[in-house]
Amino acid sequence: MLKLGMAVLTIVCLLSTGCVSVSWEGSAEVFEPLPDKSVGLTISCAHSRCDYVDRQGELVVPRAYKVAKPFFEGLASVYVENVGWGVIDPKGNYVVNPTFAFIGPFSEGLAAACPNEKNLYRWVYIDRTGKAVIELNYNVIRAFPFHDGKAWVNCPFLFSSASKQIDRTGKVEKEILPR
């Protein structure tokens, strides 16, 4: 069965344009960036609301968010209840309005984002202004941060998921299928 699957995959790959490296084995080495400690702010949550405090414990960003993430590259993703995910700067100003279904951490100037709750399989990478600079034109379960110009995305595949490695243009360079 595996040989038949590989034969079919090889034929499909040869017939399609832009064939990529495909593997049935291995795993994607997903990169998670380290939080930006230079901002000097920490998340403080109480009574189902989160804010940001400085090193002395003083409230710096007084808005109450349902979910707050650490700062990455000087920006933090926050969730406003019944509104959506947005991105703030260290002063609490929105640099990306809270209209997204999800926004991940920034890495190499980009963040993976799911623009709409009505289609959770549609993902993009946004720049620091919220503009979609990489559109993923296939179903995606989760998109991960960039590292060394590459990022991994998990895509539905039969009753499992496949991993695809993309470059900064969104081109698939490598694909790992489930065993």
Secondary structure, 3 states (H helix, E strand, C coil): CHHHHHHHHHHHHHHCCCCCEEECCCCCCCCCCCCCHHHCCEEEEECCEEEEECCCCCEEEEEEECEEEEEECCEEEEEECCCEEEEECCCCCEEEEEEECEECCCECCEEEEECCCCCCCCCEEECCCCCEEEECCCCCCEECCCECCEEEEEEEECCEEEEEEEECCCCEEEEECCC
